[in-house]
Amino acid sequence: MFVDHFYDRRCTEAEKLIRIDRALAIIEKLLLSNGRSLQEFNLPLPNNSIRNNPDRALDEFFFPHHINDDEMDEAIDTSIYDNTNLNPEQQRFFNLIRASVLDPNTKNKLFFLSGDGGTGKTFLLNYIIYKLREMRLKVLATASTGIAATNFYAGGMTFHSAFRFGINVEPDVIP
């Protein structure tokens, strides 16, 4: 069942209920924007404090409290990003990302960054993360493996952790 994989099994029962409420608030917001409601699908209503602020629920779901905290940034040497001279290709990519993030009317929100090993891809992504966080924007850096997420990206985490995807650990199933 989906709900079984919706939350980290190690969290408390209270945290599970909060996560379910947050998800219901987000679903309700999407349904209401399309003229539908949770009741039409026999889904329970989230509690009122979350229901009255679905944007906060969305924020709290995807951005745990430690993401973008100043404390977290102090653990990472960000001095290399303060006076960085990007090469022309890196600068162009950074400008595209920044323009896309800052302009809500920008349609192009998907970007692909590729290059040979040692050409500065990880540096550029960390630079983008740092500069967007410097603008007080929330940035969630994810990768498919823990090593990539935590070793390469500032404040990174696996997408399984970030989006609360369960990992099937049954012995006869390949995850």
N, C-alpha and C positions, 0 to 999 in steps of 0.2 A: 504494500500500500504506500502511496506517495507520502503520507504524513510520517510514516516510519523513517523516511530518509530526509525529512524536512529540517530536522534539527540535529545537533550534535548529541549523541546518546549520553554523553557524560554530563550534560547540563542538568540543572535541577528541574523539577516539575514546574515550578513557578516560571522559570525562564522559558520552558517549552510553551506555556500558555501565553506568555508575552509575545513570543515569536509568531504563534498562530494568530493572535490578535493583530499584530503588525501586518501580516500577510493578508488577513481579511480586510483591513483598512485600505491596503493598496489595491486589492481586487475590487473592493466597493468603489473606490475612486474611478477606476477604469470602467467599471460597469455603468456608473452614473453618467460618465461623459458620453456614453453610447445609449443613454436612455433606458438602461436596464437596472436591476437591483439584485442584491444578494438574495432577497426573499424569493425572487423568481426561480432561483436555483436551489432553494431549500438550504441555503447556507446561513449559519448563525451570524449575528451582528457582532462586530468587535466592541470592546468596552468603550464608553463615551469619550474618555480622555484621548484615546488613540483615534477614535472615529472622527473627532472634531479637528484633528490635525494629521491627515494622512501623509502630508509631505514630511512631517517629523518622523512618522512611522517608517517611511521609505528611507530617510536619512539614517535612522538608527539601525535599520535592517542591514543596509549595505556598508555603513561606516561605523564600525565599533568605536567606542569612546577613545581608544588610543590612536586611531588613524588621524594623522595630521597634527597631533599634539606637538607642542614645542619640545617637550621632554624627549619624544622619539627622535626629532631632528637633531638634538644635541648629541646623540649617540653616533651620528653619521657625520663625517667630515665634509661639510658643504662648502668649504672655502674655495675649492677648485671651481665652483660654479659662479662665484661672484664676479670675476674678471675674465671670463672665458671668451676666447675668440673661436667661434665655430667656423668650420670651413664653409664655402658657399652652399654646398648641397645640404649640410646640416642646418645652416641658417634658414634656408628656404623651407625645409621640412618643419622646423620649429615655428616659423612664421605662419605656415598653413595650419598647424595644430592650434596655435594661440588664436588666430583669427576665427577658426571654427568654434572654439570653446567660447570665445567672448561674444560672438554674434549668433543669437538664437535663431536667426533666419537662414543661416548657412545650412544648405542641404547636405553637403558632403561631410559626413561625420565618421567615415571609415577610411583608414589609411593603412598602407602596407609599407613597412620598412625592411629592406633587405640589403645585404652587402656581404662581402667576404669577411672572414675572421680578422679581427684587429682593425677594422675600419671605423670604429667608434659608435656602433649601434647602441650598445649598452650605455656608454657615456651619454649619448644624445637622449636616450629615454630617461635616464636619471636627471639630466639637465632639464628636460621638459617637466618631469615630476616636481623637481625643486622649484622651478620658476612658477608653475601653476600654484603650488602650495604657498609660495611667497606672496602671491596675489590673494591668499586666503581662500582659494578654491579647494574643494575636496577632490582628492585624487586617490583612486584605489588601484594599486599596481598588483596585477595577478599574473601567475604563470602556472603551467601544468604540473610542475614538480616543486617540491619544497626547496631544493637546492637552488633552482633558478629564481624562485620567488624571493627567498631570503638573502641569497648571496649577491644577486645582481641588482635588485631594485630596492630603493629606499622605502622602507615600510611595507615591503612586498609580502604577499601570502599566496597560498595556492588558491586556484579558483574554487576548489571544493570547499575550502574553509570560508572564503569570502561570500560565496553564494549559497552556502549551507547545503551543498549537494552531498548526499550520503555516498559512501563508497561500498559497493557490494563486496563483502569479504567471505562469501560462501566458497568453500573449497573447490567446488566443481564449476564455478563461474569465473570467467576471465573479466576483470573490471575494465 
